[in-house]
Amino acid sequence: MQLDKFTDYALRVLVALAVRAPERLSASTIAQLYQLSEHHLAKVASQLVRQGFVISERGRGGGLTLARRADEINIGAVVRALKAGSPVVECFGTDQSCRIMPACGLRKPLQEAQEAFFAALDQYTLADVTRSQRSLAALLVPL
């Protein structure tokens, strides 16, 4: 299974917030840290807020922070939440138009592969993937 840019960027946002916690970071600051489009990162941040992984505060001193501690944010849950509308293959979603679907032998192995992918991610929290805080912080500086 391949992660799209949206999910990749979402994980990067969470990493930046975990490394810089409890500091608030704006979407534009995070975009600068990773040299990504500010517009695209703002959309990613909005989705993370909607999914309950990030809190957004407006106004002076506002910005983004983690909604929970890093050890309470499961990577598998984040990816599932962001990929909910993107099945591995069309027949796992609402498109049931494939002509061979009634006799297809691919559905079971692909379903198992998808579950194995998520099962691997379920073993990790945001705290697990940001253990090298000092090294990450040194890399996440504005250019």
C-alpha positions in Angstrom: 0.0 0.0 0.0 1.3 3.4 -0.8 0.6 6.6 1.2 -0.5 9.6 -0.8 1.2 13.0 -0.3 -1.7 14.2 1.9 -1.1 11.4 4.4 2.6 11.8 4.2 2.3 15.5 4.9 -0.1 14.8 7.8 2.4 12.5 9.4 5.1 15.2 9.0 2.9 17.7 10.7 2.4 15.4 13.6 6.1 14.8 13.9 6.9 18.5 13.9 4.3 19.2 16.5 5.6 16.3 18.7 9.2 17.5 18.4 8.4 21.1 19.2 5.7 20.4 21.9 4.4 22.2 23.8 5.2 25.1 21.4 2.4 26.1 18.9 3.3 26.1 15.3 1.4 27.7 12.4 0.8 25.7 9.2 3.0 28.2 7.4 5.9 27.6 9.9 5.5 23.8 9.4 5.4 24.3 5.6 8.7 26.3 5.8 10.3 23.6 7.9 9.6 21.0 5.3 9.7 23.3 2.3 6.2 22.4 1.3 3.2 24.3 -0.1 1.6 26.4 2.7 -1.8 26.1 1.0 -1.6 22.3 0.8 -0.3 22.0 4.4 -3.2 24.2 5.6 -5.6 21.7 4.1 -3.7 18.8 5.8 -3.8 20.6 9.2 -7.5 21.2 8.8 -8.1 17.5 8.3 -6.0 16.7 11.3 -8.0 19.1 13.4 -11.3 17.5 12.1 -10.0 14.1 12.9 -9.1 15.1 16.5 -5.4 14.7 16.3 -4.5 18.4 16.4 -5.9 21.5 18.0 -6.0 24.8 16.2 -6.1 28.1 18.1 -6.6 31.3 16.2 -5.3 34.8 17.0 -2.1 36.1 18.4 -0.1 33.3 20.0 -2.3 30.8 18.2 -1.2 27.9 16.1 -1.4 24.1 16.0 -0.7 21.7 18.9 -1.2 18.0 19.4 -4.7 17.2 20.7 -3.2 14.4 22.9 0.2 13.3 24.1 2.4 11.8 21.4 2.2 8.4 23.1 -1.6 8.5 22.8 -1.6 9.1 19.0 -1.4 5.8 17.1 0.1 5.9 13.7 -2.2 3.3 12.3 -5.3 5.2 13.5 -4.0 8.4 11.9 -3.4 6.7 8.5 -6.8 4.9 8.7 -8.5 8.2 9.4 -6.9 9.9 6.5 -7.2 7.1 4.1 -10.8 6.1 4.9 -12.1 7.2 1.5 -9.2 5.7 -0.5 -9.5 1.9 -0.8 -6.5 -0.1 -2.0 -8.5 -1.2 -5.0 -11.8 0.1 -6.4 -13.9 -2.9 -5.4 -13.1 -2.3 -1.7 -14.9 1.0 -2.0 -18.3 1.9 -3.4 -17.4 1.0 -7.0 -18.7 -2.5 -7.5 -18.6 -2.4 -11.3 -15.7 -4.7 -11.9 -16.8 -7.5 -14.2 -14.8 -10.2 -12.5 -15.7 -9.3 -8.9 -18.1 -12.2 -8.3 -15.3 -14.7 -9.0 -12.2 -12.7 -8.3 -9.5 -14.3 -6.2 -7.6 -11.0 -5.7 -9.9 -9.6 -3.1 -8.9 -11.8 -0.2 -5.1 -11.4 -0.6 -5.4 -7.7 -1.2 -7.6 -7.3 1.9 -5.1 -9.3 4.0 -2.3 -7.2 2.7 -4.1 -4.0 3.6 -4.8 -5.3 7.1 -1.2 -6.3 7.5 -0.1 -2.8 6.5 -2.4 -1.3 9.1 -1.4 -3.9 11.7 2.2 -2.9 11.3 1.4 0.8 11.8 -0.8 0.0 14.8 2.3 -1.1 16.7 3.6 2.5 16.8 2.7 5.7 18.4 3.8 9.2 17.5 6.1 9.0 20.5 7.7 5.9 19.1 8.6 7.5 15.8 9.9 10.7 17.4 12.2 9.1 20.0 15.2 10.9 18.5 13.8 14.3 19.4 17.1 16.1 19.5 18.1 14.9 16.0 14.7 15.7 14.6 14.7 19.1 16.2 18.1 19.9 14.7 16.7 19.0 11.3 13.4 20.9 11.7 14.7 24.4 11.6 13.6 27.1 9.2 15.8 27.6 6.2 
